[in-house]
Amino acid sequence: MKQKLISITLTAIIIATALTLTACGEQLAGVYVNDALGTETSYNFRGENVTVTVTTTLLGNVITKAYEGEYEITTTDGGKQFIELDFESEKAGIFEGAKTFSQNKDDGTITIGGIEYTKKNNEK
């Protein structure tokens, strides 16, 4: 009886762990940056949270906007990945919603919606 109880308990723990890992999905960590045409856009990933910061210089004035939100990376049955971004501010506009996603861990880059971002300080 004791052996059966241990077996059932271990099975339940293994199933719970597998479900937890599946539910979490892939997560990113760190800051990824793209600098184009004098505008720097960065994604700072922390657990399931993300902050997008856009910094630009206009007529000598530095303008910075930041948007806080959450993200989730999903993979279709065909293997295509998407990142779903959900921000608190309605002004997050173009950053909101589902975008194509890929990650190249070898060179420290991610691609969101066709735009490549490099990990700051290439911290792998």
C-alpha positions in Angstrom: 0.0 0.0 0.0 2.8 2.4 0.9 4.6 1.6 -2.4 1.4 2.4 -4.3 0.9 5.7 -2.5 4.5 6.7 -3.3 4.1 5.8 -6.9 0.8 7.8 -7.2 2.4 10.8 -5.5 5.5 10.8 -7.8 3.3 10.4 -10.8 1.2 13.4 -9.7 4.3 15.5 -9.1 5.7 14.6 -12.5 2.4 15.5 -14.3 2.1 18.8 -12.3 5.7 19.8 -13.2 5.1 19.0 -16.9 1.9 21.0 -17.0 3.6 23.9 -15.3 6.5 23.9 -17.7 4.1 23.7 -20.7 2.0 26.6 -19.4 5.0 28.9 -18.8 6.1 28.8 -22.4 9.3 30.3 -23.6 10.5 33.4 -21.7 13.1 36.0 -22.5 15.4 37.9 -20.2 17.4 41.1 -20.8 17.2 44.2 -23.0 17.1 43.9 -26.8 17.7 47.1 -28.9 17.2 48.3 -32.4 18.6 51.7 -33.5 17.3 52.9 -36.9 17.1 56.4 -38.3 18.0 58.1 -35.0 15.3 56.2 -33.1 16.2 53.6 -30.5 13.6 51.0 -29.6 14.2 48.6 -26.8 12.4 45.6 -25.3 13.3 44.9 -21.7 12.0 41.3 -20.8 11.6 40.2 -17.2 9.7 37.0 -16.7 6.4 37.5 -18.4 6.7 41.3 -18.2 8.0 43.6 -20.9 8.8 47.3 -21.2 9.1 48.8 -24.6 11.0 52.1 -24.6 11.3 54.4 -27.7 13.9 57.2 -27.6 14.3 59.7 -30.4 15.9 63.1 -30.8 13.9 65.8 -32.4 15.3 69.3 -32.9 17.9 68.7 -30.2 15.3 67.4 -27.7 15.4 63.8 -26.5 12.0 62.3 -26.3 11.4 59.0 -24.5 8.2 57.0 -24.3 7.9 53.7 -22.3 5.1 51.2 -22.3 4.6 48.5 -19.7 2.9 45.2 -20.5 3.1 41.4 -20.7 4.0 39.0 -23.4 3.7 35.4 -24.4 5.6 33.4 -27.0 3.6 30.7 -28.8 4.5 28.1 -31.4 2.1 26.8 -34.0 1.8 23.1 -34.9 3.9 24.0 -38.0 6.7 25.4 -35.8 6.1 29.1 -36.6 6.6 31.3 -33.5 4.6 34.4 -32.5 4.9 36.9 -29.6 1.7 38.3 -28.2 2.2 41.7 -26.6 -0.4 43.2 -24.3 0.2 46.7 -22.9 -1.5 48.7 -20.2 -1.5 51.9 -22.3 -3.7 52.3 -25.3 -1.0 54.5 -26.8 1.3 51.4 -27.3 -0.4 51.1 -30.7 2.0 49.5 -33.1 3.6 47.4 -30.4 0.3 45.8 -29.3 -0.9 42.4 -30.5 0.6 39.3 -32.1 3.8 39.6 -34.2 6.0 37.0 -35.9 8.9 36.0 -33.6 12.2 34.3 -33.8 15.3 34.1 -31.7 19.0 33.4 -32.6 20.7 32.6 -29.3 24.1 32.2 -31.1 24.3 35.9 -32.1 22.0 37.3 -29.3 19.2 38.6 -31.5 15.5 38.3 -31.6 13.2 39.3 -34.5 9.8 40.8 -33.8 7.5 41.6 -36.7 10.4 41.4 -39.1 12.6 43.9 -37.1 15.8 42.5 -35.6 16.8 43.5 -32.0 20.2 42.8 -30.5 20.7 41.9 -26.9 22.3 44.8 -25.1 26.0 44.1 -24.3 25.2 40.8 -26.1 24.6 39.2 -22.6 23.9 35.5 -23.5 
